[in-house]
Protein backbone atom coordinates (compact mmCIF):
# COMPACT_ATOMS: atom_id res chain seq x y z
CA UNK A 1 0.00 0.00 0.00
CA UNK A 2 1.48 3.29 -1.06
CA UNK A 3 0.16 6.57 0.33
CA UNK A 4 0.50 9.66 -1.74
CA UNK A 5 1.41 13.01 -0.26
CA UNK A 6 -2.10 14.50 -0.69
CA UNK A 7 -3.55 11.50 1.19
CA UNK A 8 -1.09 12.06 4.03
CA UNK A 9 -1.99 15.74 4.26
CA UNK A 10 -5.59 14.78 5.04
CA UNK A 11 -4.63 12.96 8.23
CA UNK A 12 -5.12 14.60 11.65
CA UNK A 13 -1.35 14.59 12.26
CA UNK A 14 -0.74 16.93 9.34
CA UNK A 15 -3.80 19.09 10.04
CA UNK A 16 -2.88 19.77 13.69
CA UNK A 17 -1.64 23.23 14.57
CA UNK A 18 1.49 23.89 16.62
CA UNK A 19 -0.70 24.66 19.64
CA UNK A 20 -2.41 21.28 19.34
CA UNK A 21 0.95 19.53 19.07
CA UNK A 22 2.22 21.40 22.14
CA UNK A 23 -0.92 20.44 24.11
CA UNK A 24 -0.60 16.78 23.09
CA UNK A 25 3.10 16.69 23.95
CA UNK A 26 2.48 18.31 27.34
CA UNK A 27 -0.26 15.78 28.15
CA UNK A 28 1.93 12.89 27.04
CA UNK A 29 4.80 14.00 29.27
CA UNK A 30 2.42 14.54 32.20
CA UNK A 31 0.95 11.04 31.78
CA UNK A 32 4.42 9.47 31.63
CA UNK A 33 5.47 11.31 34.79
CA UNK A 34 2.26 10.32 36.58
CA UNK A 35 2.70 6.65 35.66
CA UNK A 36 6.36 6.70 36.68
CA UNK A 37 5.42 8.25 40.02
CA UNK A 38 2.61 5.71 40.54
CA UNK A 39 4.91 2.77 39.81
CA UNK A 40 7.58 4.26 42.07
CA UNK A 41 5.08 4.42 44.94
CA UNK A 42 3.75 1.00 43.97
CA UNK A 43 0.21 2.33 43.61
CA UNK A 44 -0.81 -0.47 41.25
CA UNK A 45 -1.53 -2.88 44.11
CA UNK A 46 -4.38 -2.23 46.58
CA UNK A 47 -2.18 -2.96 49.60
CA UNK A 48 0.73 -0.81 48.48
CA UNK A 49 3.25 -3.64 48.91
C-alpha positions as CSV (number, residue, x, y, z in Angstrom):
1,X,0.0,0.0,0.0
2,X,1.5,3.3,-1.1
3,X,0.2,6.6,0.3
4,X,0.5,9.7,-1.7
5,X,1.4,13.0,-0.3
6,X,-2.1,14.5,-0.7
7,X,-3.6,11.5,1.2
8,X,-1.1,12.1,4.0
9,X,-2.0,15.7,4.3
10,X,-5.6,14.8,5.0
11,X,-4.6,13.0,8.2
12,X,-5.1,14.6,11.6
13,X,-1.4,14.6,12.3
14,X,-0.7,16.9,9.3
15,X,-3.8,19.1,10.0
16,X,-2.9,19.8,13.7
17,X,-1.6,23.2,14.6
18,X,1.5,23.9,16.6
19,X,-0.7,24.7,19.6
20,X,-2.4,21.3,19.3
21,X,0.9,19.5,19.1
22,X,2.2,21.4,22.1
23,X,-0.9,20.4,24.1
24,X,-0.6,16.8,23.1
25,X,3.1,16.7,23.9
26,X,2.5,18.3,27.3
27,X,-0.3,15.8,28.1
28,X,1.9,12.9,27.0
29,X,4.8,14.0,29.3
30,X,2.4,14.5,32.2
31,X,1.0,11.0,31.8
32,X,4.4,9.5,31.6
33,X,5.5,11.3,34.8
34,X,2.3,10.3,36.6
35,X,2.7,6.6,35.7
36,X,6.4,6.7,36.7
37,X,5.4,8.2,40.0
38,X,2.6,5.7,40.5
39,X,4.9,2.8,39.8
40,X,7.6,4.3,42.1
41,X,5.1,4.4,44.9
42,X,3.8,1.0,44.0
43,X,0.2,2.3,43.6
44,X,-0.8,-0.5,41.3
45,X,-1.5,-2.9,44.1
46,X,-4.4,-2.2,46.6
47,X,-2.2,-3.0,49.6
48,X,0.7,-0.8,48.5
49,X,3.3,-3.6,48.9
